[in-house]
Amino acid sequence: MGKAMADLRDWLGEISDLRRAAALLQWDKQTMMPRRGADSRTEQLATLERITHERFISARTGELIEAAEAERAAGPPDSIDARIVSEARRLYDKSRQVPADLAAARTTAASDGYRIWVQARETDDFATFAPALERNFRLTREYVSCFDGQEHPYDVVLDDFAPGMRTGEVTRLLGEMRDALVPLIEQLAPRPVDRSPLHVRFAVEDQRRLVDRVLHWMGFSDAGWRLDDTVHPFEQSFSVHDVRLTTRYVESYFPTALYAAMHECGHGLYEAGIAPELQRTPLGTIRSSAIHESQSRLWENMVGRSRAFCAALAPVLAEHARGALDGLAPEALFRAVNTVQPSTIRIEADETTYGLHIVARFELELALLGGALDVSDLPEAWNAKMAEYLGVEVASHDEGVMQDVHWSEALVGYFPAYAIGNLIAGQLWARIRRDIPELEDQLARADLWPLREWLREQVHRHGSRYGDRELLGRVVGEPVRVGPFIAYLREKLAEVYQLDLA
């Protein structure tokens, strides 16, 4: 390794350390921190963001990148070092357009917004939350204004979570997905399926044991992972050897904790599977939230709600439920967890209606960011979208406009990643089923190692080495498409409802 490359790696490693330290403070804020620590934590996070941002956009970073580019000019363009330089250049060119004071202000507003959201959500008080939401969208518009030459203002925030993707492409993909889902939902939602096994009393301490067992099947390691409680489940890693998961327990509905934990563990497996040699470089994190969500949604749904895995899960559920699920048949569990039943809560939505929750949020974000919708009118607009797409009536703000954490933390542009992630998961699943013909037998006996290793080799180990298009081209040979996901859904639902849905 040449001197210029070594110097750049050292510099970027220190910046990575600062970002990881801030992430640790964020994790603590949502899990362990006492409420009275909120004001100090906001100041600490803003300070760290300002220092890290100023360091990264400094002339020193530009000089080191230029020197490394010159040093690597004659080398192979696909080497790890070459990719480190090109990713550092991409991030540097984008970040230096944002003033450090604005970066710190957005961090402050996001931290305050989260604290206010948690408190307002407990009392179903949107009026208290609205000023924080208005500030987050105002600062997001200021952030967007830092960038010239965009076809659509939303392109800027979308690029933060799905680099290279544009608003027009997302609009097309979500529209195609919506048009396929709506008639499917209309056909299946009126058909009754017994969901009573999901609504038994299941003590939280017993759910903890259940979740622990399933996560260890997936690859959870006591030496390098931990699981904690939170208001809204999330995953955070600080290295490949330090992965933190969270979930939320509801005594009367065990799927909340179980499937949220599987979802977040899917994220964690991705983070833990990054090649160790990429640590402390721009490749040692995951650039695309869409690819990230493809992993979590794949584990939560394509594994967790599969007929095969239900054969392994049903007896374990009965074992931990203190008699409430004795005699639970795998087929009954499979049908219950895959019922098409429109509801108000995104994270508890069935796999089929979930996509319409994202379409509604995407359309609301476009309107809020563009100024066509005022925050004060958001609850009414939200409720109208839920009625239009899902035919459900929203009874309160905490099951409506205040259910998600994202806008409280100014994560504008993130929601499409869930739907695009579903589509990518559909493409990956089709390839996995071809490459692992014994997959169903393995899932039925909770042997998840072959699937986990396939994903690690094909997706996880690369970190941010490849963009979405290049990674998908390498693994599935095509860009994001709606068809494979819809075909997967139709095949599964045909089994659930015993209908011909071809």
HUCORSUL-V413067 format. One record per backbone hydrogen bond with DSSP energy under -1.0 kcal/mol. NH is the residue of the N-H (numbers start at 1). CO is the residue of the C=O. If there is no record, write none. Layout:
nh=[NH;NH]
co=[CO;CO]
//
This chain:
nh=[6;7;8;9;10;11;12;13;14;15;16;17;18;19;20;21;22;23;24;25;26;27;28;29;30;32;33;37;38;41;42;43;44;45;46;47;48;49;50;51;52;53;54;55;56;57;62;63;64;65;66;67;68;69;70;71;72;75;79;83;84;85;86;87;88;89;90;91;92;93;94;95;96;97;98;103;104;105;106;107;108;109;110;111;112;113;114;115;116;117;118;119;120;121;122;125;129;130;133;134;135;136;137;138;139;140;141;142;143;144;145;146;147;155;156;158;159;161;162;165;170;171;172;173;174;175;176;177;178;179;180;181;182;185;186;187;188;189;191;198;199;202;207;208;209;210;211;212;213;214;215;216;217;218;219;220;225;226;228;230;236;238;242;243;244;245;246;247;253;256;258;259;260;261;262;263;264;265;266;267;268;269;270;271;272;273;275;278;279;281;284;289;292;293;294;295;296;297;298;299;300;301;303;304;305;306;310;313;314;317;318;319;320;321;324;326;328;333;334;335;336;337;349;354;356;357;358;359;360;361;362;363;364;365;366;367;368;369;370;372;373;377;378;381;382;383;384;385;386;387;388;389;390;392;400;402;403;409;410;411;412;414;417;418;420;421;422;423;424;425;426;427;428;429;430;431;432;433;434;435;436;439;442;443;444;446;447;448;452;453;454;455;456;457;458;459;460;461;462;463;464;465;471;472;473;474;475;476;477;486;487;488;489;490;491;492;493;494;495;496;497;499]
co=[2;3;4;5;6;7;8;9;10;11;12;13;14;15;16;17;18;19;20;21;22;23;24;25;26;28;28;34;35;37;38;39;40;41;42;43;44;45;46;47;48;49;50;51;52;53;58;59;60;61;62;63;64;65;66;67;68;72;76;79;80;81;82;83;84;85;86;87;88;89;90;91;92;94;95;99;100;101;102;103;104;105;106;107;108;109;110;111;112;113;114;115;116;117;118;120;125;126;129;130;131;132;133;134;135;136;137;138;139;140;141;143;144;152;153;154;155;158;158;162;166;167;168;169;170;171;172;173;174;175;176;177;178;181;182;183;184;185;188;195;196;251;203;204;205;206;207;208;209;210;211;212;213;214;215;215;221;243;245;247;244;242;239;224;236;226;234;228;250;253;254;255;256;257;258;259;260;261;262;263;264;265;266;267;268;269;461;275;276;278;281;161;288;289;290;291;292;293;294;295;296;297;298;299;301;303;306;309;310;313;314;315;316;317;321;323;325;329;330;331;332;333;346;350;353;353;354;355;356;357;358;359;360;361;362;363;364;365;366;367;367;374;375;377;378;379;380;381;382;383;384;385;386;386;397;397;400;405;407;406;410;411;414;415;416;417;418;419;420;421;422;423;424;425;426;427;428;429;430;431;432;436;438;439;440;443;442;446;448;449;450;451;452;453;454;455;455;456;459;460;283;462;467;468;469;470;471;472;472;482;483;484;485;486;487;488;489;490;491;492;493;494]
//
